[in-house]
Amino acid sequence: MSTDPRTQATPDETFDVIVIGGGPVGENAADRASRTGLSVAVVEAELVGGECSYWACMPSKALLRPGAALAAARAVPGIEASPVLDPAPILARRDEMVSHWDDSGQVQWLDGAGISLVRGLGRLVGSRLVEVSPEDPDADVDDLPETRLLAARHAVIVATGSVPVLPDTPGLAETDPWSSREATSVQDVPTSIVILGGGVVGVEMATAFHDLGSEVTLLSRGHLLGRSEPFAGEAVAAGLKGIGVDVRLGVSVTGATSLPDGGARLTYDGPQGKGSVAAAQVLVATGRVPRTMDLGVDVVGLEPGKALAVDDQMEVQGVDGGWLFACGDVTGRAATTHQGKYEGRVVGDVVAARFGRTTPEEAAAAGAGGEPPEPWSRYAATADHGARTQVVFSRPEVASVGLTEAEARKAGIAVKAVSYRLGSVSGAVLVAEGYEGTAQIVVDTDRQVIVGATFVGPDAAEMLHAATIAIVGQVPLARLWHAVPAYPTISEVWLRLLETCGL
């Protein structure tokens, strides 16, 4: 039994459910958990609404949209499009989209839903016990909240997300590099920027800062978008180079030095040998890790800094008692806001059914009796395994769902990849002169269903959900043949893909 005096103290407050993390994932979990009469508290040290609302999804897309709109206009004959974007109104619109970093609207939503907000850093200190302390306990501010001890009668749900990784490259930390937060909340656009990393953040921010007028260099150790189909990364690399971004692939950064007049110089080893690049600002976009370092997971036998392994009901594995759950980036299952919100809805429903005012049948369906819920039920995050969706808002856009061809083969599935040029579809020709893009589906040849799909091209994101439905519904190709696409739309590519499959 723990001898930590905090576990023996009388809690300041007790709730049925405590959610640590007030981002969109935690908000969804809290909302669903409260629907059967359970009292729910959300613990958040920063802005309610989290990373997506203020520093990721919303501000980044606000920065990217003007350039995409201008590119679309330029591709249509007869439209006079200005060759230069004005950063000031773009940044002003971004500020509006993030509510000027004011979370009062999100707080009102929590209040309206009957969910209690507890400000501060939450960490586990025992079974069903959460200590909430000031975000900065060393700050000399009179109105900082005092440390409080909260108890959960039934469940604690962790939704603390992830944090960026700073490589241990010599000298890099001393250059005061940006993470994605500083990039998306930029107030003064740098004259030049060098971006480390060829993933989603890297390519999106390379596009956005080029649009805002920066001279952009992108350094990547491998190909761009390495977890996507190879043709997607190749298309994005060509798109970045086409707008003037200096893309250098296969390079490993070896050192960084601050420059006397500001900015930094990075040295690297590349395919052609050693090289260097200088810029007014460095942006590190080399990945993120689950935020469990300061969560107190060691008190329940888990390793700080590691993802919280969960089952499909989002119950954390390796913790006795069935009280600890997690959802979103902190689980390491899927690092997108929409997939995390999906997991939040699942875990909220599981907790509500197991511990709230429900029937024995509903509780059993949520796994209360020990039997796992049925796949594809509201109590199982089945889509995490084969129907995850993602959109990269680069130019061209990359939209994908399910497995890549390589992932499917690694999983032992007999597949064939079928692709078609989007520019050959009548709807694409009408959208833009010289429309370039590719659609690919990955077909399970034994079951004759689609297990993966990738679309690359202008506005490709809007084509994704049809593929998502086909994969989640496991719709046979012979039945998809009867889903007649309207003419002339880009979605007519579905007919061409099925024809290429032999239907």
Disulfide bonds with the S-S distance in Angstrom:
none
